[in-house]
Amino acid sequence: MQEYITINRDGHYLRVDSLEDELRFDGYGPGYQTIFRRIVLAAANQVALQWPPPPNPYYLAAEPRGAAKVWNRDVIGPWETFEEIRWPDDTFSLKTVHHTFLCAEGGGGFEAVADRVEAGPWERFYYGMVPEQLFPK
């Protein structure tokens, strides 16, 4: 299953400007920089995030030292696979293969990292729907 989504924390959207930029939680709504393709993988609760939209997409990778800004991978491997953990309050967390969580540093407004060992408030997010007119063509 594939779907276009946004990811946000307290009104701060996960955003990337280009393949060279940091991944940040400082976007302010759905748009080219904040729309990702969520790909549900065959293993239970496993997803990958793709950006930019096709025809030349890459996948988010989490490196062992907690970097969550690598968009230079064109295949899904272990570092590009995240365990999606759903919480009772309709939030979710993304756990890396390194057993760390994606985090909105400072609760949002700053960079995204993947170096937290527990899923506290800054590691819980909401998926947002993308208006159909904004779907990548």
MARBA-3410 file (N, C-alpha, C, O; in Angstrom, 1 decimal):
137
0.8,-1.2,0.0,0.0,0.0,0.0,0.9,1.2,0.0,1.9,1.3,0.7 ~ 0.5,2.2,-0.8,1.2,3.5,-0.9,0.2,4.6,-0.7,-0.9,4.6,-1.3 ~ 0.6,5.6,0.0,-0.2,6.8,0.2,0.6,8.0,0.4,1.7,7.9,1.0 ~ 0.1,9.1,0.0,0.8,10.4,0.3,0.3,10.9,1.6,-0.9,11.0,1.9 ~ 1.2,11.4,2.4,0.9,11.9,3.8,1.8,13.1,4.1,2.8,13.3,3.4
1.4,13.7,5.2,2.3,14.6,5.8,2.5,14.1,7.2,1.7,13.3,7.7 ~ 3.6,14.5,7.9,3.9,14.1,9.2,4.1,15.3,10.0,4.9,16.2,9.7 ~ 3.4,15.5,11.1,3.5,16.7,11.9,3.5,16.4,13.4,3.1,15.4,13.9 ~ 4.1,17.4,14.1,4.1,17.4,15.6,3.9,18.8,16.0,4.6,19.8,15.7 ~ 2.7,19.0,16.7,2.4,20.3,17.3,2.4,21.4,16.2,2.8,22.5,16.4
1.8,21.1,15.0,1.7,22.1,13.9,3.0,22.3,13.1,3.0,23.1,12.2 ~ 4.1,21.6,13.5,5.3,21.6,12.7,5.4,20.4,11.8,5.4,19.3,12.3 ~ 5.5,20.6,10.5,5.5,19.5,9.5,6.9,19.1,9.2,7.8,19.9,9.1 ~ 7.1,17.8,9.1,8.4,17.3,8.6,8.6,17.8,7.2,7.7,17.8,6.3 ~ 9.8,18.4,7.0,10.1,19.1,5.7,11.5,18.9,5.3,12.4,18.7,6.1
11.7,18.8,4.0,13.0,18.8,3.3,13.0,19.6,2.1,12.0,19.6,1.3 ~ 14.0,20.5,1.9,14.1,21.3,0.8,14.7,20.6,-0.5,14.1,20.8,-1.6 ~ 15.7,19.9,-0.2,16.4,19.2,-1.3,17.1,18.0,-0.7,17.1,17.8,0.5 ~ 17.7,17.3,-1.6,18.4,16.1,-1.2,19.6,16.4,-0.3,20.1,15.5,0.5 ~ 20.1,17.6,-0.3,21.3,17.9,0.5,20.9,18.5,1.8,21.8,18.6,2.7
19.7,19.0,2.0,19.3,19.7,3.2,19.0,18.7,4.3,18.8,17.5,4.2 ~ 19.0,19.3,5.5,18.6,18.6,6.7,17.1,18.3,6.6,16.4,19.0,6.0 ~ 16.7,17.3,7.3,15.3,17.0,7.5,14.9,17.8,8.7,15.6,17.7,9.8 ~ 13.8,18.5,8.6,13.5,19.4,9.7,12.0,19.3,10.0,11.2,18.9,9.2 ~ 11.6,19.7,11.2,10.2,19.7,11.6,9.8,21.2,11.7,9.5,21.7,12.8
9.9,21.9,10.6,9.5,23.3,10.6,8.7,23.8,9.4,8.6,25.0,9.2 ~ 8.1,22.8,8.7,7.2,23.2,7.7,5.8,23.5,8.2,5.5,23.2,9.4 ~ 5.0,24.3,7.4,3.7,24.8,7.9,2.5,24.4,7.1,1.6,25.2,6.9 ~ 2.5,23.2,6.6,1.3,22.7,5.9,1.7,21.8,4.7,2.9,21.7,4.4 ~ 0.8,21.2,4.1,1.0,20.3,2.9,1.6,21.1,1.8,1.1,22.2,1.4
2.6,20.6,1.2,3.2,21.2,0.0,4.3,20.3,-0.5,4.6,19.3,0.1 ~ 5.0,20.7,-1.6,6.0,19.8,-2.2,7.1,19.4,-1.2,7.5,18.2,-1.2 ~ 7.5,20.3,-0.3,8.5,20.0,0.7,8.1,19.1,1.9,8.9,18.5,2.6 ~ 6.8,19.0,2.1,6.3,18.2,3.2,5.4,17.0,2.9,4.9,16.4,3.8 ~ 5.3,16.7,1.6,4.5,15.5,1.2,5.4,14.4,0.9,6.4,14.5,0.2
5.1,13.3,1.6,5.9,12.1,1.5,5.0,10.9,1.0,3.8,10.9,1.2 ~ 5.6,10.0,0.4,4.9,8.7,0.1,5.2,7.7,1.2,6.4,7.4,1.4 ~ 4.2,7.3,1.8,4.3,6.3,2.9,4.1,4.9,2.2,3.0,4.6,1.7 ~ 5.1,4.1,2.3,5.0,2.7,1.7,5.0,1.7,2.8,5.9,1.6,3.6 ~ 3.9,1.0,2.8,3.8,-0.1,3.8,4.5,-1.3,3.2,4.2,-1.8,2.1
5.4,-1.9,4.0,6.2,-3.0,3.6,5.5,-4.3,4.0,4.6,-4.3,4.8 ~ 6.1,-5.4,3.5,5.5,-6.7,3.8,5.5,-7.2,5.2,4.6,-7.8,5.8 ~ 6.6,-6.8,5.9,6.8,-7.1,7.3,5.8,-6.3,8.2,5.5,-5.2,7.8 ~ 5.3,-6.9,9.2,4.3,-6.2,10.1,4.8,-4.9,10.6,5.9,-4.8,11.1 ~ 4.0,-3.9,10.5,4.2,-2.6,11.0,5.5,-1.9,10.5,6.1,-1.0,11.1
5.9,-2.3,9.3,7.1,-1.7,8.7,6.7,-0.8,7.5,5.9,-1.1,6.7 ~ 7.4,0.4,7.5,7.1,1.4,6.5,8.4,2.0,6.0,9.4,1.9,6.6 ~ 8.3,2.6,4.8,9.4,3.4,4.3,8.8,4.8,3.9,7.6,4.8,3.5 ~ 9.6,5.8,3.9,9.2,7.1,3.5,10.0,7.6,2.3,11.2,7.5,2.2 ~ 9.3,8.0,1.2,9.9,8.4,0.0,9.7,9.9,-0.3,8.7,10.4,0.0
10.8,10.5,-0.8,10.8,11.9,-1.2,11.9,12.1,-2.2,12.9,11.4,-2.0 ~ 11.9,13.0,-3.1,10.7,13.7,-3.6,9.8,12.7,-4.4,10.1,11.6,-4.5 ~ 8.6,13.3,-4.8,7.7,12.4,-5.6,8.4,11.9,-6.8,9.4,12.5,-7.3 ~ 7.9,10.8,-7.4,8.4,10.3,-8.7,8.5,11.4,-9.7,7.7,12.3,-9.6 ~ 9.4,11.4,-10.7,10.0,10.2,-11.2,11.4,9.8,-10.6,11.9,8.8,-10.9
11.9,10.7,-9.7,13.3,10.4,-9.1,13.2,10.3,-7.6,13.9,11.1,-7.0 ~ 12.5,9.4,-7.1,12.3,9.4,-5.6,13.5,8.7,-4.9,14.2,7.9,-5.5 ~ 13.7,9.1,-3.7,14.7,8.5,-2.8,14.0,8.2,-1.5,12.8,8.6,-1.2 ~ 14.7,7.4,-0.6,14.1,7.0,0.6,14.8,7.6,1.8,16.0,7.8,1.8 ~ 14.1,7.9,2.9,14.7,8.4,4.1,15.5,7.2,4.7,15.0,6.1,4.8
16.7,7.5,5.2,17.5,6.5,5.9,17.9,7.0,7.2,18.1,8.2,7.4 ~ 17.9,6.2,8.2,18.4,6.5,9.5,19.8,5.8,9.7,19.9,4.6,9.7 ~ 20.8,6.7,9.9,22.1,6.1,10.1,22.4,5.8,11.5,21.7,6.3,12.4 ~ 23.4,5.0,11.8,23.6,4.5,13.2,23.9,5.6,14.2,23.6,5.4,15.4 ~ 24.4,6.7,13.8,24.7,7.8,14.7,23.5,8.8,14.9,23.7,9.8,15.5
22.4,8.4,14.4,21.2,9.2,14.7,20.8,10.2,13.6,19.9,11.0,13.8 ~ 21.6,10.3,12.5,21.2,11.2,11.4,19.9,10.7,10.8,19.8,9.5,10.5 ~ 19.0,11.6,10.5,17.8,11.2,9.8,17.6,12.1,8.6,16.4,12.6,8.4 ~ 18.6,12.4,7.9,18.5,13.3,6.8,19.0,12.8,5.5,19.2,13.6,4.5 ~ 19.3,11.5,5.4,19.9,11.0,4.2,18.8,10.6,3.2,18.0,9.7,3.4
18.8,11.3,2.1,17.8,11.0,1.0,18.5,10.6,-0.2,18.0,10.9,-1.3 ~ 19.6,9.9,-0.1,20.3,9.5,-1.3,20.2,8.0,-1.6,21.0,7.4,-2.3 ~ 19.2,7.4,-1.0,19.1,5.9,-1.2,17.9,5.7,-2.2,16.8,6.2,-2.0 ~ 18.2,4.9,-3.2,17.2,4.6,-4.2,16.6,3.2,-4.1,15.8,2.8,-4.9 ~ 16.9,2.5,-3.0,16.3,1.2,-2.7,16.0,1.2,-1.2,16.6,1.9,-0.4
15.1,0.3,-0.8,14.7,0.2,0.6,15.5,-1.0,1.1,15.4,-2.1,0.7 ~ 16.4,-0.6,2.1,17.2,-1.6,2.8,16.8,-1.5,4.3,15.9,-0.8,4.7 ~ 17.6,-2.1,5.2,17.4,-2.0,6.6,17.3,-0.6,7.2,16.5,-0.2,8.0 ~ 18.3,0.3,6.7,18.3,1.7,7.2,17.2,2.5,6.7,16.9,3.6,7.3 ~ 16.5,2.1,5.7,15.4,2.8,5.1,14.0,2.3,5.6,13.0,2.7,5.1
14.1,1.3,6.5,12.9,0.7,7.0,12.6,1.1,8.4,13.5,1.2,9.3 ~ 11.4,1.5,8.7,11.0,2.0,10.1,9.9,1.2,10.6,8.9,0.8,9.9 ~ 9.9,0.8,11.9,8.8,0.2,12.5,7.8,1.3,12.9,8.2,2.3,13.6 ~ 6.6,1.2,12.5,5.6,2.2,12.8,4.8,1.7,14.0,4.1,0.7,14.0 ~ 4.9,2.5,15.1,4.3,2.1,16.4,3.1,3.0,16.6,3.3,4.3,16.7
1.9,2.5,16.7,0.7,3.3,16.9,0.4,3.4,18.3,0.5,2.4,19.1 ~ 0.0,4.6,18.8,-0.4,4.8,20.2,-1.9,5.1,20.3,-2.5,5.4,19.3 ~ -2.4,4.9,21.5,-3.9,5.0,21.7,-4.4,6.4,21.4,-5.6,6.5,21.1 ~ -3.6,7.4,21.4,-4.1,8.8,21.2,-4.0,9.2,19.7,-4.0,10.4,19.4 ~ -3.9,8.2,18.8,-3.9,8.4,17.4,-2.5,9.0,16.9,-2.5,9.4,15.7
-1.5,9.0,17.7,-0.2,9.3,17.3,0.6,8.1,16.9,0.1,7.0,17.1 ~ 1.7,8.3,16.3,2.6,7.1,15.9,4.0,7.5,16.2,4.4,8.7,16.2 ~ 4.9,6.6,16.2,6.3,6.8,16.3,7.0,5.9,15.2,6.4,4.9,14.8 ~ 8.2,6.4,14.8,9.0,5.6,13.8,10.3,5.2,14.5,11.1,6.0,14.8 ~ 10.4,3.8,14.6,11.6,3.3,15.2,12.5,2.7,14.2,12.1,2.1,13.2
13.8,3.0,14.3,14.8,2.6,13.3,15.3,1.2,13.5,15.0,0.6,14.6 ~ 16.0,0.7,12.6,16.7,-0.6,12.7,17.7,-0.5,13.8,18.2,-1.6,14.3 ~ 18.2,0.6,14.2,19.2,0.8,15.2,18.5,0.9,16.6,19.2,1.2,17.6 ~ 17.2,0.7,16.7,16.4,0.8,17.9,16.4,2.2,18.5,16.3,2.3,19.8 ~ 16.4,3.2,17.7,16.2,4.5,18.1,14.9,5.1,17.4,14.4,4.5,16.4
14.4,6.2,17.9,13.2,6.8,17.3,13.5,8.1,16.6,14.4,8.9,17.0 ~ 12.7,8.4,15.6,12.7,9.7,14.9,12.2,10.7,15.9,11.2,10.4,16.6 ~ 12.8,11.9,16.0,12.4,12.9,17.0,12.3,14.2,16.3,13.1,14.6,15.5 ~ 11.3,15.0,16.8,11.2,16.4,16.4,11.9,17.2,17.5,11.3,17.5,18.5 ~ 13.2,17.5,17.3,14.0,18.2,18.3,13.3,19.4,18.8,12.8,20.2,18.0
13.2,19.5,20.1,12.6,20.7,20.7,11.1,20.7,20.6,10.4,21.7,20.9 ~ 10.5,19.6,20.2,9.1,19.5,20.0,8.6,20.0,18.7,7.4,20.0,18.4 ~ 9.5,20.4,17.8,9.2,20.9,16.5,9.8,22.3,16.3,10.2,23.0,17.3 ~ 10.0,22.7,15.1,10.6,24.0,14.8,12.1,23.8,14.5,12.8,24.8,14.2 ~ 12.7,22.6,14.7,14.1,22.4,14.5,14.3,21.2,13.6,13.4,20.7,12.9
15.6,20.7,13.7,15.9,19.5,12.8,15.2,18.2,13.4,14.8,18.2,14.5 ~ 15.2,17.3,12.5,14.7,15.9,12.9,16.0,15.1,13.1,16.9,15.1,12.3 ~ 15.9,14.3,14.2,17.0,13.4,14.5,16.4,12.0,14.7,15.2,11.9,14.8 ~ 17.2,11.0,14.7,16.8,9.6,15.0,17.7,9.0,16.0,18.3,7.9,15.8 ~ 17.8,9.6,17.2,18.7,9.2,18.2,18.1,9.0,19.6,18.8,8.8,20.6
16.8,8.9,19.7,16.2,8.8,21.0,15.9,7.3,21.2,15.5,6.5,20.4 ~ 16.2,6.9,22.5,16.0,5.4,22.8,14.6,5.1,23.3,14.2,3.9,23.5 ~ 13.8,6.1,23.6,12.4,6.0,24.0,11.5,6.9,23.2,12.0,7.9,22.7 ~ 10.3,6.5,23.2,9.3,7.4,22.4,8.5,8.2,23.4,7.4,7.9,23.8 ~ 9.1,9.4,23.7,8.4,10.4,24.5,7.5,11.3,23.6,7.3,11.0,22.5
7.1,12.4,24.2,6.2,13.3,23.4,6.8,13.8,22.1,6.1,14.0,21.1 ~ 8.1,14.1,22.0,8.8,14.6,20.8,9.0,13.6,19.8,9.3,13.9,18.6 ~ 8.7,12.3,20.1,8.9,11.2,19.2,7.5,10.6,18.7,7.5,9.5,18.2 ~ 6.5,11.4,19.0,5.1,10.9,18.6,4.5,12.0,17.6,4.6,13.2,17.9 ~ 4.0,11.5,16.5,3.6,12.4,15.4,2.2,12.0,15.0,1.6,11.0,15.4
1.6,12.9,14.1,0.4,12.7,13.4,0.6,12.6,11.9,1.4,13.3,11.4 ~ -0.1,11.7,11.3,-0.2,11.7,9.8,-1.2,12.7,9.4,-2.3,12.8,10.1 ~ -1.0,13.4,8.4,-2.0,14.3,7.8,-2.3,13.9,6.4,-1.5,13.3,5.7 ~ -3.6,14.1,6.1,-4.1,13.8,4.7,-3.6,14.9,3.8,-3.4,16.1,4.2 ~ -3.3,14.5,2.5,-2.9,15.5,1.5,-4.0,15.7,0.6,-4.6,14.8,0.0
-4.4,17.0,0.4,-5.5,17.3,-0.6,-5.1,16.7,-1.9,-4.0,16.8,-2.4 ~ -6.1,16.1,-2.6,-5.9,15.5,-3.9,-5.2,16.4,-4.9,-4.4,15.9,-5.7 ~ -5.5,17.7,-4.9,-4.9,18.6,-5.9,-3.4,18.7,-5.6,-2.7,19.2,-6.5 ~ -2.9,18.3,-4.5,-1.5,18.4,-4.2,-0.8,17.1,-4.4,0.5,17.1,-4.3 ~ -1.5,16.1,-4.8,-0.8,14.8,-5.1,0.2,15.0,-6.2,-0.1,15.7,-7.2
1.4,14.4,-6.0,2.4,14.5,-7.1,1.9,13.9,-8.4,1.2,12.9,-8.3 ~ 2.2,14.5,-9.5,1.7,14.0,-10.8,2.7,13.1,-11.4,2.5,12.6,-12.5
END
